[in-house]
Amino acid sequence: MEMPEHAASFALVRATAHDIPEIVDLMYDAFEDFVRRVVMGCYSQDDMPKLVAQYIGEMQNDPSDIWIKVSDVNTGKIVAASNWKLCATASTPRGVDEVKPWIQDEEAIELSRTVLEPLNELRLKANAEQDSYVSQHSSCECSKLTPTSTSTFASAQKPAGAVGQVA
């Protein structure tokens, strides 16, 4: 397949703690308000540093916590990211998503539990009899790719209206 003259090039690599602020910015832009509040715990951009700190802490303290990113090699900007739990042994604790600890409103806490608990149950059930497993915890992609980029970056092509996904 011949690439257009000004085609974008992308690189898929493991993200580092240095990348997390840009990834959280991308997530905030990619997801609708409901996901921002219920899953990310971000009622406004003021909450984003808390999420950055949580993700960096998990990345540094949990060997099963893996972030990957897709970057535009021409600009260096992250255009997609995904968080995975890669548990290589049965003794590794199974990853679950929890209500963000900085959420104080009881109604918001209950709404987050209502969304997260069924997701956690499905993950745990799907991996219950396996010694090792992989579980995706979040992913996002930039909805602001150029037409040239979207023609060469297959995962940027999504159904109309879709701006992100949580699994």
C-alpha positions as semicolon CSV with decimal commas, in nm:
position;residue;x (nm);y (nm);z (nm)
1;M;0,000;0,000;0,000
2;E;0,142;0,335;-0,101
3;M;0,131;0,604;0,169
4;P;0,019;0,959;0,086
5;E;0,304;1,207;0,051
6;H;0,225;1,378;0,383
7;A;0,104;1,072;0,573
8;A;0,127;1,076;0,948
9;S;0,347;0,815;1,114
10;F;0,268;0,668;1,452
11;A;0,464;0,482;1,716
12;L;0,317;0,242;1,972
13;V;0,531;0,227;2,289
14;R;0,496;0,182;2,661
15;A;0,407;0,507;2,834
16;T;0,607;0,644;3,128
17;A;0,509;0,854;3,427
18;H;0,622;1,157;3,227
19;D;0,343;1,082;2,974
20;I;0,056;1,058;3,222
21;P;-0,033;1,432;3,236
22;E;-0,070;1,440;2,857
23;I;-0,269;1,115;2,863
24;V;-0,507;1,251;3,128
25;D;-0,552;1,567;2,918
26;L;-0,633;1,345;2,619
27;M;-0,879;1,141;2,827
28;Y;-1,050;1,454;2,955
29;D;-1,094;1,580;2,598
30;A;-1,198;1,240;2,460
31;F;-1,465;1,141;2,710
32;E;-1,807;1,286;2,771
33;D;-1,889;1,449;3,105
34;F;-2,052;1,134;3,248
35;V;-1,734;0,926;3,204
36;R;-1,518;1,212;3,331
37;R;-1,716;1,228;3,653
38;V;-1,806;0,862;3,716
39;V;-1,494;0,680;3,596
40;M;-1,217;0,941;3,603
41;G;-1,342;1,130;3,909
42;C;-1,295;1,461;3,726
43;Y;-1,579;1,701;3,788
44;S;-1,364;1,977;3,638
45;Q;-1,010;2,020;3,509
46;D;-0,913;2,105;3,868
47;D;-0,948;1,733;3,952
48;M;-0,706;1,621;3,679
49;P;-0,387;1,651;3,892
50;K;-0,541;1,404;4,140
51;L;-0,600;1,154;3,861
52;V;-0,248;1,211;3,727
53;A;-0,105;1,142;4,074
54;Q;-0,316;0,827;4,111
55;Y;-0,214;0,689;3,771
56;I;0,154;0,765;3,830
57;G;0,137;0,600;4,173
58;E;-0,029;0,289;4,030
59;M;0,224;0,277;3,746
60;Q;0,518;0,301;3,987
61;N;0,383;0,068;4,258
62;D;0,194;-0,201;4,066
63;P;0,407;-0,413;3,832
64;S;0,091;-0,534;3,655
65;D;-0,009;-0,175;3,563
66;I;0,086;-0,111;3,200
67;W;0,012;0,206;3,003
68;I;0,074;0,210;2,630
69;K;0,057;0,511;2,403
70;V;0,040;0,590;2,035
71;S;0,230;0,904;1,938
72;D;0,247;1,098;1,616
73;V;0,618;1,071;1,535
74;N;0,615;1,403;1,350
75;T;0,475;1,608;1,639
76;G;0,549;1,387;1,939
77;K;0,189;1,433;2,056
78;I;0,011;1,137;2,212
79;V;-0,297;1,052;2,004
80;A;-0,416;0,739;2,187
81;A;-0,347;0,558;2,513
82;S;-0,462;0,250;2,696
83;N;-0,419;0,114;3,049
84;W;-0,386;-0,260;3,103
85;K;-0,339;-0,492;3,398
86;L;-0,107;-0,775;3,297
87;C;-0,109;-1,034;3,573
88;A;0,139;-1,311;3,506
89;T;0,059;-1,537;3,804
90;A;-0,243;-1,646;4,003
91;S;-0,093;-1,481;4,312
92;T;-0,112;-1,138;4,149
93;P;-0,414;-0,949;4,285
94;R;-0,686;-0,909;4,025
95;G;-0,716;-0,547;3,911
96;V;-1,041;-0,368;3,982
97;D;-1,147;-0,009;3,934
98;E;-1,254;0,175;4,247
99;V;-1,432;0,501;4,318
100;K;-1,176;0,780;4,316
101;P;-1,085;0,861;4,677
102;W;-1,126;1,238;4,632
103;I;-1,496;1,207;4,544
104;Q;-1,685;1,312;4,857
105;D;-2,046;1,348;4,741
106;E;-2,244;1,037;4,845
107;E;-2,463;1,045;4,533
108;A;-2,154;1,062;4,310
109;I;-1,990;0,778;4,503
110;E;-2,297;0,559;4,460
111;L;-2,320;0,639;4,088
112;S;-1,953;0,546;4,042
113;R;-2,005;0,218;4,228
114;T;-2,312;0,143;4,016
115;V;-2,102;0,174;3,700
116;L;-1,772;0,025;3,818
117;E;-1,889;-0,281;4,014
118;P;-2,051;-0,461;3,716
119;L;-1,738;-0,393;3,507
120;N;-1,519;-0,535;3,783
121;E;-1,742;-0,842;3,821
122;L;-1,720;-0,913;3,448
123;R;-1,339;-0,882;3,452
124;L;-1,303;-1,108;3,754
125;K;-1,547;-1,367;3,620
126;A;-1,378;-1,374;3,279
127;N;-1,041;-1,440;3,440
128;A;-1,144;-1,645;3,746
129;E;-0,999;-1,978;3,633
130;Q;-0,683;-1,849;3,472
131;D;-0,341;-1,836;3,632
132;S;-0,259;-1,523;3,435
133;Y;-0,467;-1,265;3,260
134;V;-0,475;-0,933;3,082
135;S;-0,744;-0,678;3,157
136;Q;-0,796;-0,345;2,985
137;H;-0,890;-0,071;3,229
138;S;-0,922;0,236;3,011
139;S;-0,841;0,367;2,670
140;C;-0,885;0,685;2,479
141;E;-0,796;0,830;2,147
142;C;-0,770;1,179;2,014
143;S;-1,076;1,292;1,824
144;K;-0,883;1,578;1,664
145;L;-0,665;1,392;1,414
146;T;-0,611;1,549;1,074
147;P;-0,772;1,393;0,763
148;T;-0,429;1,261;0,661
149;S;-0,385;1,108;1,004
150;T;-0,724;0,940;1,007
151;S;-0,659;0,776;0,674
152;T;-0,342;0,611;0,807
153;F;-0,442;0,549;1,168
154;A;-0,709;0,280;1,163
155;S;-0,810;0,301;1,529
156;A;-0,902;0,666;1,485
157;Q;-1,188;0,554;1,259
158;K;-1,483;0,502;1,490
159;P;-1,862;0,522;1,469
160;A;-2,012;0,869;1,436
161;G;-2,046;1,031;1,775
162;A;-1,801;0,797;1,950
163;V;-1,533;0,986;2,139
164;G;-1,378;0,722;2,364
165;Q;-1,434;0,389;2,528
166;V;-1,415;0,233;2,869
167;A;-1,372;-0,138;2,913
